[in-house]
Structure formats: structure tokens, C-alpha cells
């Protein structure tokens, strides 16, 4: 389901290129800079930048549908593009720093290796940073990079923002799924980061666009979960395409088999149900912000719950498609192979694991949820 944009032909062209180059990204183990530049052209990195700095002012649903469309074309590219949402984090930087970040325009790609948080030495005017950080998705194409450092004055961990030349990318992304995300380690040696180039993740924004009232941690879960909605759609489409082909054994075509038609319909219902809950929760929170009511704990919990559900139900749909495909899907290079591997990685993220259901149940029952859930 492609979201309609101001430049639909450009979006269609970029999605076509992503589909064509998915194997390349997987082999290279990252989405290269020239594709990141294409993502910039379709507005991924300016989507949530403040209008004061030239941003587009997209709603959460508009951005999420863009990531869903990109993920349908290639899961890894969708995952990398999802970090265009990092503008919500960067909004906690001092306004003067934001002016420097966006001095040449709003299309700034940020990647972060925020964990494990590393202690940093407090020095005059800033921090002396050293350490190694993991899971810096999209770092190979980033304009600026963030790393998690020791607590600031309020006791909350800070993110230090650095230029690529101050960071060593340790290329060790040896994984089965989401190979193209380039989620390598970051190493920093004795770099000085001024105080004004640090921020608290999810901290108070210094700009006042409505998007910065949206729960940033819940949104961080959403932009990753929606990747599985896109991958699941691609998997269903792949089975539908295969269904009309002749069988090498002489058996009836897949489309002529009752069990396949039933299973495909159930998968479609599963995907559409999870998707509806996901966007319903998103739109409810956004409408509440626009009305001036903010976002309640119940609404934030719904965002977390809908994200976990989308990730898991999307993965189930991909698994079902793989099972329906038979032996064709066991070959390396078959689209369902990559869909399966990528979808299972999404379910493993800390923001989307089984504990999210415990958090949602706690809110429902009036019990304090785990730290960081709301």
C-alpha cells in the first residue's frame, strides 16, 4: 500500500531501484551512500525536522507508511530509513546546535550506537569520549553519529553527537537477517564532545512542533515494527505471484489447492488486522496532540502494544508464506528466504520483545509497568 506523496513518480522510481538492488545491499552488508541520498530525495530525513529548519512536518502515520512501503521493497533499506525518525531525539539538542546541524538543509542522516552506555570523562566545556558501541544501523551512510555516554546532571544517560571522521566503524555485522542494515560497531578514541552537542534521548525538545510531543521511545518501537508490516506484504505478494505457476511434479497449481487459498486468506486477515490496530493507535495519539490534550499513558501503551503485535504478526505471516511456498523457497536467493530472515530479526529487538505485553498488561490493570515502558 504505497502512500501518496507530493512527488509520487520519484517515490515509485526509488522503490523500484530498492527492489532491484536488494541483493546488492545484502552482499555489501550495508545500504550505500548513493541510496541514502535517494532516501533524502523522497524526504525520509526531513520528515520530522522542525519547519523552522526546513522540515516537512509529516504526521507519524505519513512517515510510518513511507517506511512500510520501503520495507516492502527491501527490509534492510526500510530499517535504515526508519532512523529518519531520529529527528525527534535530536530535537533535544540546544536550538543553536540544531541550527548548525541543519545549516546546509534538513536532509541529515543520523545513526547511533547508543548501547552499551560507556562512561565518559567530564572535562571543561564537554566530555572526553572513549569506548565501543553496538548496533549502529545505517552508520555507513550517516552524516552524523551518536554514542551513549555517562549520565548528565539529571542522572540520565546522554547521547554524544560526533562527525563521521571522529568515529571508527568496526565492520563486524555478521548476521543471518537484516544483513543490509550495516549495523556495525562504533569505536571512539579520545574524542572531545562539547556539552552543546549532547542530549538526553527522549529529553525535552528545544523546538515546539507538534511531532515533538509524540512519545519518542514508543515511536522508536513503531518505526522498527512497521518494517515487518512491509515485509509481510511482500511475502504475501510473492506467494500470490507463485500461485499461478505450474508445479514441477505435475501437481495442481498452487492457486488450485484449497489449503493454500485458505491459508493465504488467513494471512491477509492477520496482516490487515495488525496493521489496522497499529495505525489506529498512531492516529489516536496524533489527534490527541493536535487537539492540545497530549498523549495519555494508555495511548502510549497502545503504541507499544500495537508495535509488538505488528512485529510478531508480520513475522507469522512471512513464516506462513514460506511454508506455503514449498521447496522453491529453500534456495538461497529466493525472495522468501530474505523475507523470513529479515522478519525474524525485527521480533528480536528489545523494544519489540515479549516483555512489551507485560508492560501493556500492567497499564491495563493499573500496576506500575517496567521502567521506560511509558
RODO-2510 file (C-alpha; in nm, 4 decimals, decimal comma):
residues 374
     n   res          X          Y          Z
     1     x     0,0000     0,0000     0,0000
     2     x     0,2042     0,2940    -0,1263
     3     x     0,1474     0,6258     0,0488
     4     x     0,0738     0,9096    -0,1921
     5     x     0,3288     1,1912    -0,1808
     6     x     0,3835     1,5240    -0,3459
     7     x     0,6232     1,3546    -0,5873
     8     x     0,4739     1,0122    -0,6473
     9     x     0,6806     0,9425    -0,9586
    10     x     1,0032     0,9999    -0,7637
    11     x     0,8908     0,7689    -0,4838
    12     x     0,7908     0,4979    -0,7330
    13     x     1,1282     0,5290    -0,9046
    14     x     1,3205     0,4981    -0,5780
    15     x     1,1136     0,1968    -0,4663
    16     x     1,1847     0,0272    -0,7985
    17     x     1,5571     0,0863    -0,7533
    18     x     1,5456    -0,0521    -0,3999
    19     x     1,3762    -0,3714    -0,5239
    20     x     1,6398    -0,4068    -0,7949
    21     x     1,9325    -0,3546    -0,5580
    22     x     1,8212    -0,5521    -0,2516
    23     x     2,0629    -0,8364    -0,3236
    24     x     2,3450    -0,5856    -0,3609
    25     x     2,2746    -0,4323    -0,0196
    26     x     2,2678    -0,7754     0,1404
    27     x     2,6011    -0,8685    -0,0185
    28     x     2,7653    -0,5387     0,0757
    29     x     2,6138    -0,5613     0,4255
    30     x     2,5009    -0,2009     0,4193
    31     x     2,2822     0,0435     0,2325
    32     x     2,5377     0,2578     0,0449
    33     x     2,5583     0,6343     0,0471
    34     x     2,4130     0,6746    -0,3006
    35     x     2,0934     0,5041    -0,1847
    36     x     2,0865     0,7137     0,1326
    37     x     2,0953     1,0142    -0,0999
    38     x     1,7906     0,8721    -0,2773
    39     x     1,6147     0,8359     0,0573
    40     x     1,6919     1,2005     0,1219
    41     x     1,5267     1,2977    -0,2056
    42     x     1,1983     1,1342    -0,1055
    43     x     1,2031     1,3205     0,2263
    44     x     1,2909     1,0489     0,4764
    45     x     1,5371     1,2584     0,6764
    46     x     1,3452     1,5860     0,6644
    47     x     1,0101     1,4292     0,7512
    48     x     1,0218     1,5225     1,1207
    49     x     1,2763     1,8044     1,1194
    50     x     1,1227     2,1240     1,2585
    51     x     0,9668     2,3505     0,9987
    52     x     1,1926     2,6198     1,1441
    53     x     1,4841     2,4344     0,9834
    54     x     1,3100     2,3392     0,6586
    55     x     1,1416     2,0157     0,7653
    56     x     0,8301     1,8740     0,6005
    57     x     0,6079     1,8368     0,9058
    58     x     0,4858     1,4851     0,8231
    59     x     0,2472     1,3172     1,0650
    60     x     0,3579     0,9893     1,2281
    61     x     0,1241     0,7867     1,0046
    62     x     0,2603     0,9501     0,6887
    63     x     0,6177     0,8702     0,7869
    64     x     0,5351     0,5165     0,9008
    65     x     0,3601     0,4412     0,5723
    66     x     0,6708     0,5560     0,3862
    67     x     0,8838     0,3167     0,5910
    68     x     0,6293     0,0396     0,5312
    69     x     0,6494     0,0949     0,1547
    70     x     1,0292     0,0952     0,1568
    71     x     1,0312    -0,2216     0,3697
    72     x     0,8015    -0,3931     0,1214
    73     x     1,0707    -0,3251    -0,1384
    74     x     1,3560    -0,4326     0,0930
    75     x     1,3508    -0,4871     0,4690
    76     x     1,7047    -0,3680     0,5349
    77     x     1,6515    -0,0429     0,3484
    78     x     1,3291     0,0143     0,5397
    79     x     1,5147    -0,0428     0,8680
    80     x     1,7836     0,2098     0,7751
    81     x     1,5262     0,4618     0,6528
    82     x     1,3326     0,4273     0,9790
    83     x     1,6039     0,6213     1,1584
    84     x     1,4856     0,9308     0,9809
    85     x     1,2671     0,9432     1,2928
    86     x     1,5794     1,0322     1,4934
    87     x     1,4914     1,3979     1,4387
    88     x     1,2699     1,3505     1,7467
    89     x     1,5788     1,2679     1,9531
    90     x     1,7916     1,5415     1,8004
    91     x     1,5232     1,7952     1,8921
    92     x     1,6583     1,7778     2,2492
    93     x     1,9822     1,9433     2,1335
    94     x     2,0151     2,3166     2,2051
    95     x     1,8445     2,5233     1,9385
    96     x     2,1766     2,6831     1,8415
    97     x     2,3234     2,3361     1,7842
    98     x     2,0250     2,2357     1,5737
    99     x     2,0848     2,5431     1,3598
   100     x     2,4365     2,4152     1,2944
   101     x     2,3186     2,0601     1,2257
   102     x     2,0725     2,1838     0,9637
   103     x     2,2777     2,4758     0,8341
   104     x     2,3005     2,3176     0,4870
   105     x     1,9447     2,1839     0,4834
   106     x     1,7239     1,9391     0,6739
   107     x     1,8340     1,6186     0,4986
   108     x     2,0698     1,4910     0,7684
   109     x     2,1091     1,1154     0,8172
   110     x     2,1755     1,0205     1,1807
   111     x     2,2898     0,6794     1,3044
   112     x     2,3607     0,5811     1,6606
   113     x     2,5338     0,3101     1,8541
   114     x     2,3806     0,4061     2,1870
   115     x     2,4448     0,0874     2,3864
   116     x     2,6116    -0,0248     2,5949
   117     x     2,6360     0,3185     2,7570
   118     x     3,0027     0,3937     2,8171
   119     x     3,1428     0,6152     3,0927
   120     x     3,2882     0,9421     2,9667
   121     x     3,5203     1,1858     3,1406
   122     x     3,3636     1,5217     3,2231
   123     x     3,6038     1,7970     3,1253
   124     x     3,5729     2,1720     3,0908
   125     x     3,3017     2,2521     2,8388
   126     x     3,2178     1,8962     2,7465
   127     x     3,3138     1,5306     2,7580
   128     x     3,6164     1,3185     2,6691
   129     x     3,4680     1,0143     2,4969
   130     x     3,6146     0,6669     2,4563
   131     x     3,4507     0,3313     2,4000
   132     x     3,2852     0,0752     2,1757
   133     x     2,9133     0,0753     2,0905
   134     x     2,6986    -0,1820     1,9107
   135     x     2,4138    -0,1922     1,6583
   136     x     2,4756     0,1351     1,4718
   137     x     2,2286     0,0636     1,1904
   138     x     2,2902     0,2790     0,8836
   139     x     2,6248     0,4079     1,0095
   140     x     2,7953     0,3614     0,6719
   141     x     2,5765     0,6310     0,5157
   142     x     2,5314     0,8667     0,8109
   143     x     2,6122     1,2379     0,8182
   144     x     2,6369     1,2457     1,1985
   145     x     2,6702     0,9698     1,4568
   146     x     2,5626     0,9327     1,8177
   147     x     2,7028     0,7248     2,1035
   148     x     2,5670     0,6708     2,4541
   149     x     2,7787     0,8152     2,7333
   150     x     2,7665     0,8501     3,1123
   151     x     2,4907     1,0298     3,2930
   152     x     2,4384     1,4040     3,2803
   153     x     2,3375     1,6280     3,5696
   154     x     1,9881     1,4772     3,5930
   155     x     2,1261     1,1241     3,6083
   156     x     2,0010     1,0283     3,2625
   157     x     2,2431     0,8863     3,0026
   158     x     2,3485     1,1319     2,7341
   159     x     2,3994     1,0838     2,3626
   160     x     2,7117     1,2467     2,2255
   161     x     2,6908     1,3607     1,8632
   162     x     3,0048     1,3250     1,6528
   163     x     3,1185     1,3698     1,2954
   164     x     3,1992     1,0526     1,0956
   165     x     3,5691     1,1402     1,0883
   166     x     3,5769     1,1157     1,4696
   167     x     3,4349     0,7625     1,4719
   168     x     3,5800     0,4309     1,3572
   169     x     3,3250     0,1908     1,2083
   170     x     3,4156    -0,1658     1,3048
   171     x     3,2668    -0,3726     1,0215
   172     x     3,1504    -0,6809     1,2098
   173     x     2,7826    -0,7155     1,1098
   174     x     2,7939    -1,0939     1,0699
   175     x     2,4265    -1,1928     1,0915
   176     x     2,1640    -1,4019     0,9133
   177     x     1,8856    -1,1461     0,8739
   178     x     1,8803    -0,7711     0,8057
   179     x     2,2266    -0,8043     0,6567
   180     x     2,1911    -0,4868     0,4555
   181     x     2,1442    -0,2593     0,7574
   182     x     2,5177    -0,2326     0,8228
   183     x     2,4574    -0,2339     1,1986
   184     x     2,8273    -0,2359     1,2778
   185     x     3,0055    -0,1350     1,5982
   186     x     3,1336     0,2184     1,6536
   187     x     3,4668     0,2879     1,8216
   188     x     3,5641     0,6302     1,9544
   189     x     3,9103     0,7131     2,0865
   190     x     3,9737     1,0241     2,2956
   191     x     3,7223     1,2484     2,1181
   192     x     3,6120     1,5757     2,2753
   193     x     3,2371     1,6438     2,2538
   194     x     3,1130     1,9862     2,3708
   195     x     2,8193     1,9920     2,6125
   196     x     2,6020     2,1571     2,3480
   197     x     2,6496     1,8547     2,1220
   198     x     2,4979     1,6125     2,3745
   199     x     2,1342     1,5376     2,4525
   200     x     1,9168     1,3104     2,6639
   201     x     1,7425     1,0527     2,4487
   202     x     1,3754     1,1381     2,4741
   203     x     1,4631     1,4599     2,6565
   204     x     1,2743     1,7871     2,6478
   205     x     1,2751     1,9297     2,2919
   206     x     1,4022     2,2808     2,2270
   207     x     1,1645     2,3281     1,9309
   208     x     0,7879     2,3191     1,9621
   209     x     0,6466     2,1485     1,6511
   210     x     0,3614     1,9067     1,7394
   211     x     0,5636     1,5999     1,6380
   212     x     0,7974     1,6554     1,9333
   213     x     0,5083     1,5909     2,1720
   214     x     0,4744     1,2397     2,0310
   215     x     0,6235     0,9762     2,2708
   216     x     0,9748     0,9321     2,1334
   217     x     1,0544     0,5886     2,2783
   218     x     0,7204     0,4469     2,1668
   219     x     0,7857     0,5941     1,8226
   220     x     1,1284     0,4310     1,8155
   221     x     0,9489     0,0979     1,8537
   222     x     0,6895     0,1848     1,5891
   223     x     0,9343     0,2767     1,3146
   224     x     1,1001    -0,0639     1,3541
   225     x     0,7802    -0,2663     1,3908
   226     x     0,6326    -0,1224     1,0729
   227     x     0,9191    -0,2802     0,8798
   228     x     0,7547    -0,6188     0,9383
   229     x     0,4240    -0,4954     0,8001
   230     x     0,6041    -0,4130     0,4773
   231     x     0,7951    -0,7405     0,4657
   232     x     0,4756    -0,9360     0,5325
   233     x     0,3023    -0,7628     0,2417
   234     x     0,5957    -0,8520     0,0166
   235     x     0,5736    -1,2171     0,1290
   236     x     0,2007    -1,2397     0,0522
   237     x     0,2590    -1,0804    -0,2868
   238     x     0,5348    -1,3319    -0,3584
   239     x     0,3067    -1,6281    -0,2847
   240     x     0,0322    -1,4756    -0,4980
   241     x     0,2798    -1,4447    -0,7850
   242     x     0,3973    -1,8040    -0,7427
   243     x     0,0438    -1,9429    -0,7195
   244     x    -0,0230    -1,9389    -1,0946
   245     x     0,2922    -2,1263    -1,1939
   246     x     0,2953    -2,4934    -1,2957
   247     x     0,4357    -2,7444    -1,0488
   248     x     0,7497    -2,9351    -1,1492
   249     x     0,5892    -3,2546    -1,0109
   250     x     0,2760    -3,2212    -1,2209
   251     x     0,0641    -3,1460    -0,9130
   252     x    -0,2115    -2,8835    -0,9396
   253     x    -0,1038    -2,5234    -0,9464
   254     x    -0,0779    -2,3649    -0,6025
   255     x    -0,3796    -2,1467    -0,6758
   256     x    -0,5887    -2,4599    -0,7338
   257     x    -0,5165    -2,6019    -0,3882
   258     x    -0,7837    -2,5305    -0,1278
   259     x    -0,5436    -2,5342     0,1684
   260     x    -0,3310    -2,2645     0,0061
   261     x    -0,6268    -2,0392    -0,0687
   262     x    -0,7497    -2,0739     0,2906
   263     x    -0,4054    -2,0094     0,4398
   264     x    -0,3429    -1,7115     0,2139
   265     x    -0,6750    -1,5551     0,3133
   266     x    -0,5979    -1,6070     0,6827
   267     x    -0,2553    -1,4474     0,6372
   268     x    -0,4164    -1,1482     0,4673
   269     x    -0,6639    -1,1113     0,7543
   270     x    -0,3822    -1,1370     1,0105
   271     x    -0,1774    -0,8690     0,8395
   272     x    -0,4662    -0,6290     0,7876
   273     x    -0,5817    -0,6704     1,1484
   274     x    -0,2370    -0,5951     1,2928
   275     x    -0,1951    -0,3053     1,0530
   276     x    -0,5320    -0,1551     1,1466
   277     x    -0,4530    -0,1633     1,5201
   278     x    -0,1112    -0,0142     1,4514
   279     x    -0,2352     0,2878     1,2565
   280     x    -0,5460     0,3303     1,4717
   281     x    -0,3253     0,3733     1,7806
   282     x    -0,0935     0,6062     1,5893
   283     x    -0,3701     0,8318     1,4656
   284     x    -0,5408     0,8434     1,8060
   285     x    -0,2227     0,9676     1,9741
   286     x    -0,1559     1,2221     1,6984
   287     x    -0,5112     1,3588     1,7021
   288     x    -0,4869     1,3989     2,0781
   289     x    -0,1713     1,6055     2,0351
   290     x    -0,3301     1,8250     1,7694
   291     x    -0,6282     1,8882     1,9976
   292     x    -0,3919     2,0060     2,2713
   293     x    -0,4557     1,7116     2,5036
   294     x    -0,1132     1,5483     2,4789
   295     x    -0,0710     1,1692     2,4864
   296     x    -0,2008     0,9695     2,7822
   297     x    -0,0284     0,6703     2,9398
   298     x    -0,2996     0,4462     2,7951
   299     x    -0,2366     0,5832     2,4457
   300     x     0,1396     0,5405     2,4841
   301     x     0,0863     0,1832     2,5985
   302     x    -0,1336     0,1183     2,2952
   303     x     0,1511     0,2392     2,0732
   304     x     0,3912    -0,0048     2,2420
   305     x     0,1420    -0,2917     2,2304
   306     x     0,0491    -0,2304     1,8670
   307     x     0,4180    -0,2232     1,7763
   308     x     0,4934    -0,5574     1,9396
   309     x     0,1833    -0,7046     1,7765
   310     x     0,2738    -0,5716     1,4313
   311     x     0,6259    -0,7119     1,4574
   312     x     0,5094    -1,0557     1,5655
   313     x     0,2046    -1,0906     1,3432
   314     x     0,4065    -0,9663     1,0466
   315     x     0,6673    -1,2332     1,1144
   316     x     0,3938    -1,5007     1,1411
   317     x     0,2584    -1,4000     0,8022
   318     x     0,6049    -1,4310     0,6493
   319     x     0,6511    -1,7742     0,8081
   320     x     0,3158    -1,8879     0,6680
   321     x     0,4105    -1,7659     0,3213
   322     x     0,7398    -1,9541     0,3442
   323     x     0,5619    -2,2762     0,4415
   324     x     0,3166    -2,2398     0,1540
   325     x     0,5965    -2,1897    -0,0989
   326     x     0,7309    -2,5435    -0,0651
   327     x     1,0776    -2,6449    -0,1838
   328     x     1,1242    -2,3420    -0,4087
   329     x     1,1725    -2,1259    -0,1015
   330     x     1,4634    -2,3279     0,0371
   331     x     1,7059    -2,1996    -0,2251
   332     x     1,9456    -1,9218    -0,1402
   333     x     1,8394    -1,6139    -0,3327
   334     x     1,4669    -1,6841    -0,3270
   335     x     1,2832    -1,3699    -0,2066
   336     x     1,1073    -1,5574     0,0734
   337     x     1,4424    -1,6604     0,2174
   338     x     1,5390    -1,2998     0,2817
   339     x     1,1877    -1,2028     0,3921
   340     x     1,1925    -1,4826     0,6507
   341     x     1,5366    -1,3981     0,7875
   342     x     1,4689    -1,0253     0,7984
   343     x     1,1285    -1,0553     0,9636
   344     x     1,2617    -1,2702     1,2464
   345     x     1,5301    -1,0119     1,3275
   346     x     1,2626    -0,7461     1,3823
   347     x     1,0965    -0,9588     1,6516
   348     x     1,4246    -0,9812     1,8457
   349     x     1,4611    -0,6081     1,9096
   350     x     1,4446    -0,5068     2,2768
   351     x     1,1637    -0,2588     2,2024
   352     x     0,9502    -0,5337     2,0475
   353     x     1,0089    -0,8421     2,2595
   354     x     0,7622    -1,0362     2,4750
   355     x     0,8065    -0,8024     2,7729
   356     x     0,6039    -0,5388     2,5884
   357     x     0,2916    -0,7467     2,6515
   358     x     0,3705    -0,7492     3,0243
   359     x     0,4041    -0,3705     3,0151
   360     x     0,0714    -0,3314     2,8369
   361     x    -0,0994    -0,5654     3,0823
   362     x     0,0416    -0,3648     3,3736
   363     x    -0,1042    -0,0416     3,2381
   364     x    -0,4395    -0,2094     3,1783
   365     x    -0,4519    -0,3263     3,5409
   366     x    -0,3208    -0,0070     3,6959
   367     x     0,0066    -0,1701     3,8009
   368     x     0,3308     0,0295     3,7537
   369     x     0,4915    -0,1001     3,4303
   370     x     0,8577    -0,1705     3,3811
   371     x     1,0919     0,1280     3,3758
   372     x     1,0992     0,3009     3,0382
   373     x     0,7780     0,1453     2,9077
   374     x     0,5778     0,4685     2,9325
***
